[in-house]
């Protein structure tokens, strides 16, 4: 969940996506508040097994781009243009 939310946040902010030791740096540069929330949530998940903070932080990132896709969402392919 961390990597998917990080990619989405960086893409939305037009920032480079990082991996490994660069992931925290890129997240904090792209959006300090949301990046810090994602990192803290991941840390909490690793320490205690509680995913609530990471899930909440990922939801904040999803809200930037219109929120979650719900059951029943449908998009029809219209073919090549």
PyMOL Python script that loads the backbone (N, CA, C, O; Angstrom):
from pymol import cmd

cmd.read_pdbstr("""\
ATOM      1  N   UNK A   1       0.821  -1.180   0.000  1.00  0.00           N
ATOM      2  CA  UNK A   1       0.000   0.000   0.000  1.00  0.00           C
ATOM      3  C   UNK A   1       0.875   1.258   0.000  1.00  0.00           C
ATOM      4  O   UNK A   1       0.545   2.248  -0.653  1.00  0.00           O
ATOM      5  N   UNK A   2       1.979   1.214   0.727  1.00  0.00           N
ATOM      6  CA  UNK A   2       2.856   2.386   0.793  1.00  0.00           C
ATOM      7  C   UNK A   2       3.362   2.767  -0.588  1.00  0.00           C
ATOM      8  O   UNK A   2       3.310   3.938  -0.966  1.00  0.00           O
ATOM      9  N   UNK A   3       3.848   1.798  -1.341  1.00  0.00           N
ATOM     10  CA  UNK A   3       4.436   2.106  -2.647  1.00  0.00           C
ATOM     11  C   UNK A   3       3.386   2.623  -3.627  1.00  0.00           C
ATOM     12  O   UNK A   3       3.664   3.543  -4.397  1.00  0.00           O
ATOM     13  N   UNK A   4       2.206   2.055  -3.611  1.00  0.00           N
ATOM     14  CA  UNK A   4       1.146   2.519  -4.512  1.00  0.00           C
ATOM     15  C   UNK A   4       0.733   3.943  -4.163  1.00  0.00           C
ATOM     16  O   UNK A   4       0.573   4.777  -5.054  1.00  0.00           O
ATOM     17  N   UNK A   5       0.561   4.228  -2.881  1.00  0.00           N
ATOM     18  CA  UNK A   5       0.182   5.577  -2.455  1.00  0.00           C
ATOM     19  C   UNK A   5       1.311   6.568  -2.732  1.00  0.00           C
ATOM     20  O   UNK A   5       1.056   7.706  -3.126  1.00  0.00           O
ATOM     21  N   UNK A   6       2.546   6.143  -2.528  1.00  0.00           N
ATOM     22  CA  UNK A   6       3.695   7.016  -2.792  1.00  0.00           C
ATOM     23  C   UNK A   6       3.789   7.357  -4.274  1.00  0.00           C
ATOM     24  O   UNK A   6       4.017   8.512  -4.633  1.00  0.00           O
ATOM     25  N   UNK A   7       3.614   6.362  -5.132  1.00  0.00           N
ATOM     26  CA  UNK A   7       3.643   6.612  -6.575  1.00  0.00           C
ATOM     27  C   UNK A   7       2.540   7.581  -6.978  1.00  0.00           C
ATOM     28  O   UNK A   7       2.772   8.502  -7.761  1.00  0.00           O
ATOM     29  N   UNK A   8       1.346   7.374  -6.444  1.00  0.00           N
ATOM     30  CA  UNK A   8       0.217   8.243  -6.774  1.00  0.00           C
ATOM     31  C   UNK A   8       0.466   9.670  -6.302  1.00  0.00           C
ATOM     32  O   UNK A   8       0.215  10.622  -7.041  1.00  0.00           O
ATOM     33  N   UNK A   9       0.954   9.821  -5.089  1.00  0.00           N
ATOM     34  CA  UNK A   9       1.218  11.151  -4.546  1.00  0.00           C
ATOM     35  C   UNK A   9       2.293  11.872  -5.354  1.00  0.00           C
ATOM     36  O   UNK A   9       2.127  13.041  -5.701  1.00  0.00           O
ATOM     37  N   UNK A  10       3.377  11.195  -5.649  1.00  0.00           N
ATOM     38  CA  UNK A  10       4.454  11.821  -6.423  1.00  0.00           C
ATOM     39  C   UNK A  10       3.986  12.165  -7.834  1.00  0.00           C
ATOM     40  O   UNK A  10       4.292  13.243  -8.344  1.00  0.00           O
ATOM     41  N   UNK A  11       3.249  11.258  -8.463  1.00  0.00           N
ATOM     42  CA  UNK A  11       2.723  11.537  -9.804  1.00  0.00           C
ATOM     43  C   UNK A  11       1.788  12.738  -9.780  1.00  0.00           C
ATOM     44  O   UNK A  11       1.860  13.602 -10.654  1.00  0.00           O
ATOM     45  N   UNK A  12       0.923  12.795  -8.792  1.00  0.00           N
ATOM     46  CA  UNK A  12      -0.039  13.900  -8.692  1.00  0.00           C
ATOM     47  C   UNK A  12       0.675  15.242  -8.506  1.00  0.00           C
ATOM     48  O   UNK A  12       0.239  16.259  -9.046  1.00  0.00           O
ATOM     49  N   UNK A  13       1.754  15.243  -7.754  1.00  0.00           N
ATOM     50  CA  UNK A  13       2.503  16.479  -7.491  1.00  0.00           C
ATOM     51  C   UNK A  13       3.555  16.771  -8.561  1.00  0.00           C
ATOM     52  O   UNK A  13       4.239  17.793  -8.498  1.00  0.00           O
ATOM     53  N   UNK A  14       3.686  15.871  -9.546  1.00  0.00           N
ATOM     54  CA  UNK A  14       4.672  16.078 -10.605  1.00  0.00           C
ATOM     55  C   UNK A  14       6.096  15.890 -10.127  1.00  0.00           C
ATOM     56  O   UNK A  14       7.024  16.500 -10.658  1.00  0.00           O
ATOM     57  N   UNK A  15       6.271  15.045  -9.122  1.00  0.00           N
ATOM     58  CA  UNK A  15       7.591  14.815  -8.534  1.00  0.00           C
ATOM     59  C   UNK A  15       8.140  13.470  -8.986  1.00  0.00           C
ATOM     60  O   UNK A  15       7.394  12.579  -9.391  1.00  0.00           O
ATOM     61  N   UNK A  16       9.446  13.345  -8.909  1.00  0.00           N
ATOM     62  CA  UNK A  16      10.086  12.072  -9.217  1.00  0.00           C
ATOM     63  C   UNK A  16       9.678  11.053  -8.171  1.00  0.00           C
ATOM     64  O   UNK A  16       9.540  11.374  -6.991  1.00  0.00           O
ATOM     65  N   UNK A  17       9.487   9.825  -8.618  1.00  0.00           N
ATOM     66  CA  UNK A  17       9.184   8.725  -7.708  1.00  0.00           C
ATOM     67  C   UNK A  17      10.497   8.089  -7.300  1.00  0.00           C
ATOM     68  O   UNK A  17      11.374   7.878  -8.139  1.00  0.00           O
ATOM     69  N   UNK A  18      10.640   7.785  -6.040  1.00  0.00           N
ATOM     70  CA  UNK A  18      11.861   7.167  -5.558  1.00  0.00           C
ATOM     71  C   UNK A  18      11.591   5.805  -4.963  1.00  0.00           C
ATOM     72  O   UNK A  18      10.458   5.479  -4.609  1.00  0.00           O
ATOM     73  N   UNK A  19      12.624   5.028  -4.856  1.00  0.00           N
ATOM     74  CA  UNK A  19      12.523   3.724  -4.222  1.00  0.00           C
ATOM     75  C   UNK A  19      13.647   3.559  -3.231  1.00  0.00           C
ATOM     76  O   UNK A  19      14.601   4.337  -3.232  1.00  0.00           O
ATOM     77  N   UNK A  20      13.546   2.559  -2.388  1.00  0.00           N
ATOM     78  CA  UNK A  20      14.590   2.317  -1.402  1.00  0.00           C
ATOM     79  C   UNK A  20      14.761   3.502  -0.477  1.00  0.00           C
ATOM     80  O   UNK A  20      13.784   4.048   0.036  1.00  0.00           O
ATOM     81  N   UNK A  21      16.020   3.901  -0.263  1.00  0.00           N
ATOM     82  CA  UNK A  21      16.278   5.012   0.655  1.00  0.00           C
ATOM     83  C   UNK A  21      15.775   6.350   0.104  1.00  0.00           C
ATOM     84  O   UNK A  21      15.653   7.320   0.852  1.00  0.00           O
ATOM     85  N   UNK A  22      15.486   6.405  -1.192  1.00  0.00           N
ATOM     86  CA  UNK A  22      14.994   7.644  -1.789  1.00  0.00           C
ATOM     87  C   UNK A  22      13.500   7.850  -1.584  1.00  0.00           C
ATOM     88  O   UNK A  22      13.013   8.974  -1.704  1.00  0.00           O
ATOM     89  N   UNK A  23      12.772   6.795  -1.280  1.00  0.00           N
ATOM     90  CA  UNK A  23      11.321   6.914  -1.131  1.00  0.00           C
ATOM     91  C   UNK A  23      10.921   7.956  -0.083  1.00  0.00           C
ATOM     92  O   UNK A  23      10.113   8.830  -0.394  1.00  0.00           O
ATOM     93  N   UNK A  24      11.448   7.903   1.141  1.00  0.00           N
ATOM     94  CA  UNK A  24      11.062   8.931   2.117  1.00  0.00           C
ATOM     95  C   UNK A  24      11.418  10.349   1.665  1.00  0.00           C
ATOM     96  O   UNK A  24      10.642  11.281   1.875  1.00  0.00           O
ATOM     97  N   UNK A  25      12.572  10.508   1.057  1.00  0.00           N
ATOM     98  CA  UNK A  25      12.986  11.840   0.598  1.00  0.00           C
ATOM     99  C   UNK A  25      12.029  12.385  -0.454  1.00  0.00           C
ATOM    100  O   UNK A  25      11.610  13.541  -0.387  1.00  0.00           O
ATOM    101  N   UNK A  26      11.688  11.546  -1.421  1.00  0.00           N
ATOM    102  CA  UNK A  26      10.796  11.978  -2.501  1.00  0.00           C
ATOM    103  C   UNK A  26       9.398  12.274  -1.976  1.00  0.00           C
ATOM    104  O   UNK A  26       8.766  13.242  -2.400  1.00  0.00           O
ATOM    105  N   UNK A  27       8.913  11.447  -1.059  1.00  0.00           N
ATOM    106  CA  UNK A  27       7.591  11.680  -0.485  1.00  0.00           C
ATOM    107  C   UNK A  27       7.534  13.015   0.247  1.00  0.00           C
ATOM    108  O   UNK A  27       6.598  13.792   0.061  1.00  0.00           O
ATOM    109  N   UNK A  28       8.522  13.275   1.066  1.00  0.00           N
ATOM    110  CA  UNK A  28       8.535  14.517   1.841  1.00  0.00           C
ATOM    111  C   UNK A  28       8.716  15.738   0.950  1.00  0.00           C
ATOM    112  O   UNK A  28       8.187  16.806   1.256  1.00  0.00           O
ATOM    113  N   UNK A  29       9.452  15.599  -0.146  1.00  0.00           N
ATOM    114  CA  UNK A  29       9.605  16.712  -1.083  1.00  0.00           C
ATOM    115  C   UNK A  29       8.322  16.961  -1.864  1.00  0.00           C
ATOM    116  O   UNK A  29       7.976  18.110  -2.140  1.00  0.00           O
ATOM    117  N   UNK A  30       7.624  15.905  -2.217  1.00  0.00           N
ATOM    118  CA  UNK A  30       6.409  16.038  -3.025  1.00  0.00           C
ATOM    119  C   UNK A  30       5.282  16.673  -2.224  1.00  0.00           C
ATOM    120  O   UNK A  30       4.601  17.569  -2.721  1.00  0.00           O
ATOM    121  N   UNK A  31       5.080  16.224  -0.998  1.00  0.00           N
ATOM    122  CA  UNK A  31       4.001  16.730  -0.136  1.00  0.00           C
ATOM    123  C   UNK A  31       4.380  16.347   1.287  1.00  0.00           C
ATOM    124  O   UNK A  31       4.177  15.209   1.709  1.00  0.00           O
ATOM    125  N   UNK A  32       4.926  17.295   2.012  1.00  0.00           N
ATOM    126  CA  UNK A  32       5.497  16.984   3.321  1.00  0.00           C
ATOM    127  C   UNK A  32       4.473  16.380   4.272  1.00  0.00           C
ATOM    128  O   UNK A  32       4.758  15.363   4.905  1.00  0.00           O
ATOM    129  N   UNK A  33       3.308  16.969   4.390  1.00  0.00           N
ATOM    130  CA  UNK A  33       2.315  16.489   5.356  1.00  0.00           C
ATOM    131  C   UNK A  33       1.812  15.088   5.008  1.00  0.00           C
ATOM    132  O   UNK A  33       1.799  14.199   5.860  1.00  0.00           O
ATOM    133  N   UNK A  34       1.403  14.898   3.768  1.00  0.00           N
ATOM    134  CA  UNK A  34       0.872  13.588   3.371  1.00  0.00           C
ATOM    135  C   UNK A  34       1.979  12.536   3.306  1.00  0.00           C
ATOM    136  O   UNK A  34       1.759  11.378   3.661  1.00  0.00           O
ATOM    137  N   UNK A  35       3.157  12.936   2.857  1.00  0.00           N
ATOM    138  CA  UNK A  35       4.283  12.009   2.825  1.00  0.00           C
ATOM    139  C   UNK A  35       4.668  11.542   4.218  1.00  0.00           C
ATOM    140  O   UNK A  35       4.923  10.358   4.437  1.00  0.00           O
ATOM    141  N   UNK A  36       4.710  12.477   5.159  1.00  0.00           N
ATOM    142  CA  UNK A  36       5.036  12.115   6.539  1.00  0.00           C
ATOM    143  C   UNK A  36       3.977  11.188   7.124  1.00  0.00           C
ATOM    144  O   UNK A  36       4.305  10.256   7.857  1.00  0.00           O
ATOM    145  N   UNK A  37       2.713  11.436   6.806  1.00  0.00           N
ATOM    146  CA  UNK A  37       1.637  10.571   7.300  1.00  0.00           C
ATOM    147  C   UNK A  37       1.773   9.155   6.740  1.00  0.00           C
ATOM    148  O   UNK A  37       1.567   8.179   7.462  1.00  0.00           O
ATOM    149  N   UNK A  38       2.119   9.041   5.465  1.00  0.00           N
ATOM    150  CA  UNK A  38       2.329   7.714   4.874  1.00  0.00           C
ATOM    151  C   UNK A  38       3.493   6.987   5.546  1.00  0.00           C
ATOM    152  O   UNK A  38       3.390   5.805   5.875  1.00  0.00           O
ATOM    153  N   UNK A  39       4.585   7.693   5.745  1.00  0.00           N
ATOM    154  CA  UNK A  39       5.757   7.071   6.361  1.00  0.00           C
ATOM    155  C   UNK A  39       5.484   6.667   7.806  1.00  0.00           C
ATOM    156  O   UNK A  39       5.892   5.590   8.241  1.00  0.00           O
ATOM    157  N   UNK A  40       4.797   7.527   8.546  1.00  0.00           N
ATOM    158  CA  UNK A  40       4.458   7.207   9.934  1.00  0.00           C
ATOM    159  C   UNK A  40       3.505   6.018   9.996  1.00  0.00           C
ATOM    160  O   UNK A  40       3.647   5.147  10.854  1.00  0.00           O
ATOM    161  N   UNK A  41       2.538   5.986   9.091  1.00  0.00           N
ATOM    162  CA  UNK A  41       1.608   4.860   9.043  1.00  0.00           C
ATOM    163  C   UNK A  41       2.311   3.554   8.729  1.00  0.00           C
ATOM    164  O   UNK A  41       1.991   2.517   9.309  1.00  0.00           O
ATOM    165  N   UNK A  42       3.267   3.600   7.812  1.00  0.00           N
ATOM    166  CA  UNK A  42       4.041   2.400   7.472  1.00  0.00           C
ATOM    167  C   UNK A  42       4.879   1.947   8.667  1.00  0.00           C
ATOM    168  O   UNK A  42       4.971   0.753   8.957  1.00  0.00           O
ATOM    169  N   UNK A  43       5.478   2.896   9.345  1.00  0.00           N
ATOM    170  CA  UNK A  43       6.280   2.586  10.530  1.00  0.00           C
ATOM    171  C   UNK A  43       5.409   1.919  11.602  1.00  0.00           C
ATOM    172  O   UNK A  43       5.814   0.931  12.214  1.00  0.00           O
ATOM    173  N   UNK A  44       4.226   2.465  11.817  1.00  0.00           N
ATOM    174  CA  UNK A  44       3.306   1.907  12.811  1.00  0.00           C
ATOM    175  C   UNK A  44       2.883   0.488  12.423  1.00  0.00           C
ATOM    176  O   UNK A  44       2.797  -0.393  13.278  1.00  0.00           O
ATOM    177  N   UNK A  45       2.622   0.274  11.144  1.00  0.00           N
ATOM    178  CA  UNK A  45       2.247  -1.059  10.669  1.00  0.00           C
ATOM    179  C   UNK A  45       3.367  -2.069  10.924  1.00  0.00           C
ATOM    180  O   UNK A  45       3.116  -3.186  11.374  1.00  0.00           O
ATOM    181  N   UNK A  46       4.590  -1.667  10.633  1.00  0.00           N
ATOM    182  CA  UNK A  46       5.728  -2.570  10.833  1.00  0.00           C
ATOM    183  C   UNK A  46       5.964  -2.883  12.308  1.00  0.00           C
ATOM    184  O   UNK A  46       6.337  -4.003  12.656  1.00  0.00           O
ATOM    185  N   UNK A  47       5.747  -1.895  13.170  1.00  0.00           N
ATOM    186  CA  UNK A  47       6.002  -2.099  14.594  1.00  0.00           C
ATOM    187  C   UNK A  47       4.892  -2.860  15.300  1.00  0.00           C
ATOM    188  O   UNK A  47       5.169  -3.729  16.126  1.00  0.00           O
ATOM    189  N   UNK A  48       3.641  -2.546  14.987  1.00  0.00           N
ATOM    190  CA  UNK A  48       2.535  -3.103  15.770  1.00  0.00           C
ATOM    191  C   UNK A  48       1.578  -3.980  14.973  1.00  0.00           C
ATOM    192  O   UNK A  48       0.755  -4.687  15.553  1.00  0.00           O
ATOM    193  N   UNK A  49       1.682  -3.937  13.654  1.00  0.00           N
ATOM    194  CA  UNK A  49       0.739  -4.686  12.829  1.00  0.00           C
ATOM    195  C   UNK A  49      -0.566  -3.952  12.603  1.00  0.00           C
ATOM    196  O   UNK A  49      -1.476  -4.492  11.974  1.00  0.00           O
ATOM    197  N   UNK A  50      -0.676  -2.726  13.104  1.00  0.00           N
ATOM    198  CA  UNK A  50      -1.891  -1.925  12.960  1.00  0.00           C
ATOM    199  C   UNK A  50      -1.799  -1.083  11.689  1.00  0.00           C
ATOM    200  O   UNK A  50      -0.937  -0.212  11.575  1.00  0.00           O
ATOM    201  N   UNK A  51      -2.683  -1.346  10.747  1.00  0.00           N
ATOM    202  CA  UNK A  51      -2.649  -0.661   9.450  1.00  0.00           C
ATOM    203  C   UNK A  51      -3.543   0.569   9.398  1.00  0.00           C
ATOM    204  O   UNK A  51      -3.660   1.188   8.340  1.00  0.00           O
ATOM    205  N   UNK A  52      -4.173   0.940  10.498  1.00  0.00           N
ATOM    206  CA  UNK A  52      -5.146   2.041  10.485  1.00  0.00           C
ATOM    207  C   UNK A  52      -4.532   3.364  10.018  1.00  0.00           C
ATOM    208  O   UNK A  52      -5.126   4.059   9.194  1.00  0.00           O
ATOM    209  N   UNK A  53      -3.371   3.713  10.526  1.00  0.00           N
ATOM    210  CA  UNK A  53      -2.753   4.994  10.162  1.00  0.00           C
ATOM    211  C   UNK A  53      -2.324   5.008   8.696  1.00  0.00           C
ATOM    212  O   UNK A  53      -2.476   6.022   8.015  1.00  0.00           O
ATOM    213  N   UNK A  54      -1.794   3.901   8.215  1.00  0.00           N
ATOM    214  CA  UNK A  54      -1.385   3.827   6.811  1.00  0.00           C
ATOM    215  C   UNK A  54      -2.606   3.884   5.901  1.00  0.00           C
ATOM    216  O   UNK A  54      -2.580   4.547   4.864  1.00  0.00           O
ATOM    217  N   UNK A  55      -3.660   3.200   6.281  1.00  0.00           N
ATOM    218  CA  UNK A  55      -4.895   3.225   5.498  1.00  0.00           C
ATOM    219  C   UNK A  55      -5.474   4.632   5.448  1.00  0.00           C
ATOM    220  O   UNK A  55      -5.917   5.081   4.390  1.00  0.00           O
ATOM    221  N   UNK A  56      -5.475   5.329   6.570  1.00  0.00           N
ATOM    222  CA  UNK A  56      -5.985   6.703   6.615  1.00  0.00           C
ATOM    223  C   UNK A  56      -5.129   7.629   5.753  1.00  0.00           C
ATOM    224  O   UNK A  56      -5.662   8.478   5.039  1.00  0.00           O
ATOM    225  N   UNK A  57      -3.815   7.470   5.814  1.00  0.00           N
ATOM    226  CA  UNK A  57      -2.919   8.308   5.014  1.00  0.00           C
ATOM    227  C   UNK A  57      -3.104   8.035   3.526  1.00  0.00           C
ATOM    228  O   UNK A  57      -3.108   8.965   2.719  1.00  0.00           O
ATOM    229  N   UNK A  58      -3.258   6.767   3.160  1.00  0.00           N
ATOM    230  CA  UNK A  58      -3.486   6.420   1.755  1.00  0.00           C
ATOM    231  C   UNK A  58      -4.820   6.983   1.274  1.00  0.00           C
ATOM    232  O   UNK A  58      -4.937   7.403   0.123  1.00  0.00           O
ATOM    233  N   UNK A  59      -5.815   6.992   2.137  1.00  0.00           N
ATOM    234  CA  UNK A  59      -7.118   7.575   1.778  1.00  0.00           C
ATOM    235  C   UNK A  59      -6.996   9.070   1.514  1.00  0.00           C
ATOM    236  O   UNK A  59      -7.663   9.600   0.626  1.00  0.00           O
ATOM    237  N   UNK A  60      -6.148   9.753   2.282  1.00  0.00           N
ATOM    238  CA  UNK A  60      -5.915  11.185   2.048  1.00  0.00           C
ATOM    239  C   UNK A  60      -5.301  11.413   0.673  1.00  0.00           C
ATOM    240  O   UNK A  60      -5.648  12.373  -0.016  1.00  0.00           O
ATOM    241  N   UNK A  61      -4.401  10.542   0.282  1.00  0.00           N
ATOM    242  CA  UNK A  61      -3.781  10.651  -1.043  1.00  0.00           C
ATOM    243  C   UNK A  61      -4.830  10.405  -2.123  1.00  0.00           C
ATOM    244  O   UNK A  61      -4.879  11.129  -3.117  1.00  0.00           O
ATOM    245  N   UNK A  62      -5.662   9.396  -1.935  1.00  0.00           N
ATOM    246  CA  UNK A  62      -6.717   9.107  -2.915  1.00  0.00           C
ATOM    247  C   UNK A  62      -7.678  10.280  -3.076  1.00  0.00           C
ATOM    248  O   UNK A  62      -8.155  10.545  -4.180  1.00  0.00           O
ATOM    249  N   UNK A  63      -7.962  10.982  -1.987  1.00  0.00           N
ATOM    250  CA  UNK A  63      -8.869  12.133  -2.055  1.00  0.00           C
ATOM    251  C   UNK A  63      -8.323  13.233  -2.966  1.00  0.00           C
ATOM    252  O   UNK A  63      -9.096  13.991  -3.551  1.00  0.00           O
ATOM    253  N   UNK A  64      -7.006  13.323  -3.088  1.00  0.00           N
ATOM    254  CA  UNK A  64      -6.407  14.324  -3.978  1.00  0.00           C
ATOM    255  C   UNK A  64      -6.803  14.111  -5.435  1.00  0.00           C
ATOM    256  O   UNK A  64      -6.881  15.061  -6.214  1.00  0.00           O
ATOM    257  N   UNK A  65      -7.051  12.854  -5.793  1.00  0.00           N
ATOM    258  CA  UNK A  65      -7.329  12.521  -7.192  1.00  0.00           C
ATOM    259  C   UNK A  65      -8.762  12.048  -7.404  1.00  0.00           C
ATOM    260  O   UNK A  65      -9.058  11.369  -8.387  1.00  0.00           O
ATOM    261  N   UNK A  66      -9.642  12.403  -6.487  1.00  0.00           N
ATOM    262  CA  UNK A  66     -11.057  12.091  -6.675  1.00  0.00           C
ATOM    263  C   UNK A  66     -11.610  10.994  -5.799  1.00  0.00           C
ATOM    264  O   UNK A  66     -12.792  10.667  -5.908  1.00  0.00           O
ATOM    265  N   UNK A  67     -10.810  10.420  -4.942  1.00  0.00           N
ATOM    266  CA  UNK A  67     -11.299   9.418  -4.006  1.00  0.00           C
ATOM    267  C   UNK A  67     -11.223   8.003  -4.543  1.00  0.00           C
ATOM    268  O   UNK A  67     -10.686   7.746  -5.621  1.00  0.00           O
ATOM    269  N   UNK A  68     -11.773   7.102  -3.762  1.00  0.00           N
ATOM    270  CA  UNK A  68     -11.735   5.680  -4.096  1.00  0.00           C
ATOM    271  C   UNK A  68     -12.677   5.363  -5.242  1.00  0.00           C
ATOM    272  O   UNK A  68     -13.695   6.030  -5.429  1.00  0.00           O
ATOM    273  N   UNK A  69     -12.332   4.346  -5.998  1.00  0.00           N
ATOM    274  CA  UNK A  69     -13.227   3.807  -7.017  1.00  0.00           C
ATOM    275  C   UNK A  69     -14.118   2.806  -6.293  1.00  0.00           C
ATOM    276  O   UNK A  69     -13.630   1.896  -5.623  1.00  0.00           O
ATOM    277  N   UNK A  70     -15.404   2.980  -6.434  1.00  0.00           N
ATOM    278  CA  UNK A  70     -16.366   2.137  -5.719  1.00  0.00           C
ATOM    279  C   UNK A  70     -16.933   1.048  -6.606  1.00  0.00           C
ATOM    280  O   UNK A  70     -16.811   1.088  -7.830  1.00  0.00           O
ATOM    281  N   UNK A  71     -17.555   0.076  -5.962  1.00  0.00           N
ATOM    282  CA  UNK A  71     -18.233  -0.994  -6.682  1.00  0.00           C
ATOM    283  C   UNK A  71     -19.260  -0.382  -7.621  1.00  0.00           C
ATOM    284  O   UNK A  71     -20.000   0.527  -7.245  1.00  0.00           O
ATOM    285  N   UNK A  72     -19.296  -0.883  -8.826  1.00  0.00           N
ATOM    286  CA  UNK A  72     -20.229  -0.364  -9.812  1.00  0.00           C
ATOM    287  C   UNK A  72     -19.609   0.649 -10.754  1.00  0.00           C
ATOM    288  O   UNK A  72     -20.205   0.990 -11.775  1.00  0.00           O
ATOM    289  N   UNK A  73     -18.400   1.143 -10.420  1.00  0.00           N
ATOM    290  CA  UNK A  73     -17.729   2.082 -11.321  1.00  0.00           C
ATOM    291  C   UNK A  73     -17.460   1.369 -12.635  1.00  0.00           C
ATOM    292  O   UNK A  73     -16.994   0.230 -12.662  1.00  0.00           O
ATOM    293  N   UNK A  74     -17.756   2.046 -13.691  1.00  0.00           N
ATOM    294  CA  UNK A  74     -17.568   1.432 -15.000  1.00  0.00           C
ATOM    295  C   UNK A  74     -17.099   2.488 -15.978  1.00  0.00           C
ATOM    296  O   UNK A  74     -17.594   3.615 -15.992  1.00  0.00           O
ATOM    297  N   UNK A  75     -16.156   2.109 -16.776  1.00  0.00           N
ATOM    298  CA  UNK A  75     -15.650   3.008 -17.804  1.00  0.00           C
ATOM    299  C   UNK A  75     -15.564   2.206 -19.086  1.00  0.00           C
ATOM    300  O   UNK A  75     -14.892   1.175 -19.135  1.00  0.00           O
ATOM    301  N   UNK A  76     -16.226   2.663 -20.102  1.00  0.00           N
ATOM    302  CA  UNK A  76     -16.291   1.927 -21.355  1.00  0.00           C
ATOM    303  C   UNK A  76     -15.166   2.360 -22.277  1.00  0.00           C
ATOM    304  O   UNK A  76     -14.914   3.551 -22.463  1.00  0.00           O
ATOM    305  N   UNK A  77     -14.497   1.376 -22.846  1.00  0.00           N
ATOM    306  CA  UNK A  77     -13.429   1.664 -23.795  1.00  0.00           C
ATOM    307  C   UNK A  77     -14.061   2.040 -25.122  1.00  0.00           C
ATOM    308  O   UNK A  77     -14.947   1.342 -25.614  1.00  0.00           O
ATOM    309  N   UNK A  78     -13.617   3.118 -25.690  1.00  0.00           N
ATOM    310  CA  UNK A  78     -14.204   3.620 -26.933  1.00  0.00           C
ATOM    311  C   UNK A  78     -13.332   3.333 -28.146  1.00  0.00           C
ATOM    312  O   UNK A  78     -13.598   3.845 -29.233  1.00  0.00           O
ATOM    313  N   UNK A  79     -12.316   2.538 -27.978  1.00  0.00           N
ATOM    314  CA  UNK A  79     -11.458   2.186 -29.097  1.00  0.00           C
ATOM    315  C   UNK A  79     -10.407   3.240 -29.361  1.00  0.00           C
ATOM    316  O   UNK A  79     -10.408   4.296 -28.729  1.00  0.00           O
ATOM    317  N   UNK A  80      -9.506   2.959 -30.295  1.00  0.00           N
ATOM    318  CA  UNK A  80      -8.450   3.923 -30.616  1.00  0.00           C
ATOM    319  C   UNK A  80      -9.044   5.172 -31.250  1.00  0.00           C
ATOM    320  O   UNK A  80     -10.051   5.120 -31.957  1.00  0.00           O
ATOM    321  N   UNK A  81      -8.411   6.256 -30.985  1.00  0.00           N
ATOM    322  CA  UNK A  81      -8.905   7.535 -31.523  1.00  0.00           C
ATOM    323  C   UNK A  81      -8.140   7.942 -32.730  1.00  0.00           C
ATOM    324  O   UNK A  81      -8.418   8.990 -33.313  1.00  0.00           O
TER     325      UNK A  81
END
""", "prot")
cmd.dss("prot")
cmd.show_as("cartoon", "prot")
cmd.util.cbc("prot")
cmd.orient("prot")
